[in-house]
Amino acid sequence: MFRTVRKLRRAAGTAAVLAAVALTANACAGQDSAGSAASSSEIHIGAWLPLTGSTAAYGVPEKAGADAYFKMLNAQGGVNGRKIRWTVKDNAADPQQTVQIARELVGQDKVVAIVNANGTSQAEAAFPFVLNQSRVPILNEVGGAENWYKPPRPGLFGTQTLYEDQAAAVAAWAVQDGAKKILVVHSDPAAFVNVAKQVEPVAKKVDPSVEVDRLPVKYQTTDYTPVISKVKAAKPQAVILVLTSPEAAAFVKEAKLQGLSLPTYAYAPVAAESTIALAKDAAEGLKAVQLVKAPSDPDPAVKEFRTAMAKYEPGQDAGFLALWGWSNAKVFAQIAKTVKGPVTSQALIAAYQKASSVDPGVSPVMKFGADDHLGTRSVQRVVVKNGVWTSVGSFYTPPTRD
């Protein structure tokens, strides 16, 4: 009898152990190797954005646009029945704060991905912990550099056409419009110089007879009187601006005061509502490239954006920056919908690597792959007409850069 009791106890103990193992296995089924938990009811993602400080004018509208999309999506049932929970923390554009925020989002909040965050140097500061140590993907970061994607970094996927390719796009545009002599006016920091250097080789690829010169300007200068005098002396047929929005506004205002009328092109940071607000009627006719269609565009996908902004983010400006946030949120959701089973960090990485045709409607069709982590090289041409940025044609892919 005692032997029977001992056998029953051993059997019960074994069953308890097996049950515990089964429970542990089931609990881990919703986790990837990084330990990021997946939920059957929500997809928890995070981001760092500059909501205060000098670049809050970028972060606040970007957050509003993404918030509007996620709120609309959740009201429609979410992603395969899972609601999106997007936890955003203010990094004030500071790299060290970004590292701390990354540790909070990944370590404490257990997000499965960083989505639609902002800043190149800020993201780079967080790469070692997020990408390398934690193996949590960083998706659709606003910003970036060519060395992020050549070679591609595991877990890092982008949706923003590189600044270098933006310069290539405006170079080709100016030459196609007939310019034979182009002057590139750019801020003097190295990052601006590198972008400005991309103009000449592409311009000459389109037309070998084109002449391209560069004119550096002290970063954040407010006096463009001598700059315009130098432009006049150079006698170009077109000007390309690689400047911040306030600097570009100062350039076109002073050009108008001095009676200088030239076809003027710019890369995406200039194509902002702030440029028109600062330059007023002097901005009329300014041409630029953008990452998205003009927010005033009659396209149904852009109309959906404006409607959602009015409903879910009333009082927020439905401009280019908000549309950036909206587009990035939409790209993420469309790819997340392709995940079968738990939406984990590794599942999202695998889904991005297979996402060969993602069409957010408001920005170019994104094509990713195992060896191609940058979704697009294309841009939208825009021009100021009657005081409003207006789309010109369809999305355009510039000539390749050598």
C-alpha positions in Angstrom: 0.0 0.0 0.0 2.8 2.4 0.9 4.5 1.6 -2.4 1.3 2.5 -4.2 1.0 5.8 -2.4 4.7 6.7 -3.2 4.0 5.9 -6.9 1.0 8.1 -6.9 2.9 10.9 -5.4 5.8 10.6 -7.9 3.3 10.5 -10.7 1.6 13.6 -9.4 4.9 15.4 -9.1 5.9 14.5 -12.6 2.5 15.7 -13.9 3.0 19.0 -12.1 6.4 19.5 -13.6 5.1 18.7 -17.1 2.3 21.1 -16.6 4.7 23.8 -15.5 6.9 23.2 -18.6 3.8 23.4 -20.8 2.7 26.7 -19.2 6.2 28.1 -19.7 6.3 27.0 -23.3 2.9 28.6 -24.0 4.0 31.8 -22.3 7.2 31.9 -24.4 5.4 31.2 -27.6 4.5 34.9 -27.8 8.0 36.0 -27.3 11.0 36.2 -29.6 14.7 35.7 -28.7 14.9 39.3 -27.5 12.2 38.6 -24.9 9.8 41.2 -26.3 6.3 40.0 -25.4 3.6 39.7 -28.0 -0.1 40.2 -27.0 -3.1 38.7 -28.6 -5.1 42.0 -28.1 -2.5 44.7 -28.9 0.7 45.6 -30.6 2.9 47.7 -28.3 5.4 49.9 -30.1 7.3 53.0 -29.1 9.1 56.0 -30.3 11.3 58.9 -29.3 10.4 62.3 -30.7 11.5 65.9 -30.0 8.3 67.3 -28.4 10.1 70.1 -26.7 13.2 72.2 -27.6 14.4 73.7 -30.9 13.1 70.9 -33.1 9.7 70.4 -31.5 8.3 71.9 -34.6 9.2 68.6 -36.3 8.3 66.2 -33.5 4.9 67.5 -32.5 3.2 67.4 -35.9 4.9 64.1 -36.8 3.4 62.6 -33.6 0.0 64.1 -34.4 -0.1 62.6 -37.9 0.9 59.1 -36.6 -1.6 59.4 -33.7 -4.4 60.3 -36.1 -3.7 57.2 -38.2 -3.4 54.8 -35.3 -6.6 56.2 -33.7 -8.4 55.8 -37.0 -7.0 52.3 -37.4 -7.9 51.2 -33.9 -11.5 52.5 -34.4 -11.7 50.2 -37.4 -10.5 47.2 -35.4 -6.7 47.5 -35.4 -4.3 45.1 -37.1 -5.9 41.7 -37.5 -7.9 42.4 -34.4 -5.0 43.8 -32.3 -5.1 47.5 -31.3 -1.9 49.6 -31.8 -0.5 51.0 -28.5 2.1 53.6 -29.5 4.2 54.9 -26.5 5.9 58.1 -27.4 8.5 59.8 -25.1 10.1 63.2 -25.5 13.9 63.2 -26.2 14.2 66.9 -26.9 16.4 65.9 -29.8 19.1 64.9 -27.4 21.1 61.6 -28.1 21.8 60.8 -24.5 18.2 61.3 -23.5 17.3 59.0 -26.4 19.5 56.2 -25.1 17.7 56.4 -21.7 14.3 56.5 -23.4 15.3 53.5 -25.5 16.1 51.5 -22.4 12.8 52.5 -20.9 10.8 51.5 -24.0 12.6 48.2 -24.5 13.4 47.2 -21.0 10.4 48.5 -19.0 7.6 49.0 -21.5 8.5 45.9 -23.5 7.8 47.4 -26.9 8.2 45.0 -29.9 9.6 47.8 -32.2 10.6 51.4 -32.3 8.3 53.0 -35.0 8.3 56.4 -36.5 10.9 57.9 -34.2 12.9 61.1 -35.2 16.5 62.0 -35.6 19.7 60.7 -37.1 22.2 61.2 -34.4 19.6 60.3 -31.8 18.9 56.9 -33.4 22.6 56.2 -33.9 23.2 56.7 -30.2 20.5 54.1 -29.4 21.6 51.5 -32.0 24.0 49.6 -29.8 21.3 48.9 -27.1 18.2 48.6 -29.3 19.5 46.9 -32.5 22.6 45.0 -31.3 21.9 44.1 -27.7 18.1 43.9 -27.5 17.5 43.0 -31.2 14.4 45.2 -31.3 13.8 46.7 -34.8 13.8 50.4 -35.5 11.3 51.0 -38.3 10.5 54.0 -40.4 12.9 56.4 -38.5 12.6 60.0 -39.8 16.2 60.9 -40.7 19.0 58.6 -41.6 22.3 58.3 -43.5 23.5 56.3 -46.4 25.7 54.1 -44.2 22.6 52.9 -42.3 21.6 50.9 -45.4 24.8 50.1 -47.2 25.3 47.5 -46.0 21.9 47.0 -44.4 21.9 46.8 -40.6 19.9 44.0 -39.1 16.6 45.3 -37.7 16.8 48.8 -39.2 14.3 49.7 -42.0 13.7 53.1 -43.5 11.1 54.9 -45.5 12.8 58.2 -46.1 14.6 58.9 -49.4 18.1 59.8 -48.5 19.1 63.5 -48.6 21.7 62.6 -51.2 19.0 61.2 -53.5 16.9 64.3 -52.8 19.8 66.4 -54.1 20.0 64.1 -57.1 16.3 64.6 -57.8 16.5 68.4 -57.8 19.6 68.4 -59.9 17.9 66.3 -62.6 14.8 68.5 -62.3 16.8 71.8 -62.8 18.7 70.4 -65.9 15.5 68.9 -67.4 14.0 72.4 -67.1 16.8 73.7 -69.2 19.4 75.1 -66.8 22.9 75.0 -68.1 24.6 76.8 -65.2 23.5 75.8 -61.7 24.6 77.3 -58.4 24.1 75.3 -55.2 23.7 77.5 -52.1 24.3 75.4 -49.0 24.9 75.8 -45.3 28.6 75.2 -44.3 28.4 72.2 -41.9 29.7 69.0 -43.3 26.3 67.3 -43.5 25.0 70.1 -45.8 28.2 70.1 -47.9 27.9 66.3 -48.5 24.4 66.7 -49.8 25.4 69.7 -52.0 28.2 67.7 -53.5 25.7 65.2 -55.0 24.3 67.8 -57.4 27.1 68.1 -59.9 27.6 64.4 -60.8 23.9 63.8 -61.4 23.4 67.1 -63.3 26.3 66.1 -65.6 24.9 62.7 -66.0 21.7 64.2 -67.4 23.6 66.8 -69.5 27.5 66.7 -69.6 27.7 70.3 -70.7 26.1 71.6 -67.5 28.2 73.8 -65.1 27.7 73.5 -61.4 29.3 75.7 -58.7 28.7 75.8 -54.9 28.3 78.7 -52.6 28.7 77.9 -48.8 26.8 80.1 -46.4 27.4 80.4 -42.6 24.9 78.1 -40.8 21.8 79.9 -39.5 22.9 83.3 -40.8 20.1 85.8 -40.9 21.8 88.3 -43.3 21.4 87.1 -46.9 22.3 90.5 -48.5 25.9 89.6 -49.4 24.8 86.1 -50.4 22.4 87.4 -53.0 25.1 89.7 -54.3 27.4 86.7 -54.8 24.6 84.8 -56.6 24.1 87.7 -58.9 27.8 87.9 -59.7 27.9 84.1 -60.4 25.2 84.6 -63.1 23.6 81.1 -62.7 20.5 80.0 -64.7 19.1 78.2 -61.7 19.8 77.9 -57.9 19.5 74.9 -55.7 19.1 75.4 -52.0 20.5 73.0 -49.4 19.4 75.0 -46.4 17.1 74.8 -43.5 13.6 76.2 -43.9 14.2 79.5 -42.2 17.4 80.0 -44.2 15.7 79.2 -47.5 12.9 81.7 -46.6 15.6 84.4 -45.9 17.2 83.6 -49.2 14.1 84.0 -51.3 13.0 87.2 -49.4 16.3 88.9 -50.0 16.4 87.7 -53.6 13.0 89.4 -54.2 14.2 92.6 -52.5 17.3 92.7 -54.7 15.3 92.0 -57.9 16.8 88.6 -58.5 14.4 86.2 -60.3 15.8 82.8 -60.9 14.3 79.2 -61.0 15.0 78.1 -57.4 14.9 74.4 -56.3 15.4 72.9 -52.9 15.4 69.5 -51.1 12.7 68.3 -48.7 13.5 70.2 -45.5 12.7 73.4 -47.4 9.3 72.1 -48.5 7.6 73.0 -45.3 4.7 75.3 -44.4 7.2 77.3 -42.3 9.0 78.4 -45.4 5.9 80.0 -46.9 4.9 81.5 -43.5 8.3 83.2 -43.2 8.9 84.1 -46.8 5.2 85.0 -47.7 4.8 86.0 -51.3 8.6 85.7 -52.0 8.2 81.9 -51.8 5.8 81.9 -54.9 7.2 79.6 -57.6 9.7 77.9 -55.3 10.3 74.3 -56.4 11.3 71.5 -54.1 11.1 67.7 -53.6 9.2 66.1 -50.8 8.8 62.6 -49.2 5.0 62.8 -49.5 2.3 64.4 -51.7 1.3 67.9 -50.9 -1.2 68.0 -48.0 -3.5 70.1 -50.2 -3.5 67.3 -52.9 -7.0 66.2 -54.0 -5.9 62.5 -54.0 -8.3 60.4 -51.9 -5.5 59.1 -49.7 -4.5 62.6 -48.8 -8.2 63.5 -48.2 -8.4 60.6 -45.8 -5.4 62.1 -43.9 -7.0 65.5 -43.7 -10.3 64.1 -42.5 -8.7 61.9 -39.8 -6.6 64.9 -38.6 -9.7 67.0 -38.2 -11.4 64.2 -36.3 -8.7 62.7 -34.1 -6.2 65.6 -33.8 -8.3 68.8 -34.0 -6.2 71.9 -33.8 -3.1 70.3 -35.1 -1.7 71.4 -38.5 -2.4 68.9 -41.2 0.9 69.8 -43.0 3.8 68.0 -44.5 5.3 66.9 -41.2 2.0 65.4 -39.9 1.7 63.6 -43.3 5.2 62.1 -42.7 4.0 60.7 -39.4 0.8 59.4 -41.0 2.6 57.8 -43.9 5.1 56.0 -41.6 2.3 54.7 -39.3 0.4 53.4 -42.3 3.5 51.6 -43.8 4.0 49.9 -40.4 0.4 48.8 -40.1 0.3 47.4 -43.6 3.4 45.3 -43.0 2.3 44.2 -39.6 -1.0 42.9 -41.1 1.1 40.3 -43.0 2.4 38.7 -39.8 0.8 35.4 -39.1 0.7 34.5 -35.4 2.2 36.6 -32.6 3.6 40.0 -33.6 7.0 39.9 -32.1 10.2 41.8 -32.9 11.6 39.0 -35.0 8.2 38.5 -36.8 8.2 42.2 -37.8 11.8 42.0 -39.1 10.8 39.0 -41.2 7.7 40.7 -42.5 9.7 43.8 -43.5 12.2 41.7 -45.4 9.3 40.2 -47.4 7.4 43.5 -48.0 8.0 44.0 -51.7 5.1 46.3 -52.5 3.7 48.6 -49.7 1.5 51.4 -51.0 0.6 54.0 -48.4 -1.0 56.2 -51.1 0.4 59.5 -49.8 4.1 58.5 -50.3 6.0 56.3 -52.8 5.4 52.5 -53.0 7.8 50.9 -50.6 9.9 47.9 -51.6 12.0 46.1 -49.0 14.1 42.9 -49.1 16.6 40.9 -47.1 19.4 43.0 -48.7 17.4 46.2 -49.2 16.3 47.9 -46.0 15.5 51.3 -47.5 12.0 51.3 -49.0 12.3 54.0 -51.6 14.6 56.5 -53.5 11.6 58.3 -55.0 10.3 61.8 -54.2 7.3 64.0 -55.0 7.9 67.3 -56.8 6.1 70.2 -55.3 5.9 73.9 -56.1 4.4 77.0 -54.3 1.3 78.1 -56.2 -0.9 80.9 -54.8 0.8 80.5 -51.4 0.3 76.8 -51.1 2.6 73.8 -51.7 1.2 71.9 -54.7 2.1 68.5 -56.1 3.6 68.4 -59.5 3.1 65.1 -61.4 3.7 61.7 -59.7 6.4 60.3 -57.6 9.8 60.5 -59.3 12.9 58.4 -59.0 16.1 60.4 -59.7 19.1 59.0 -61.7 21.3 56.8 -59.7 24.4 58.3 -58.0 27.8 56.9 -58.9 
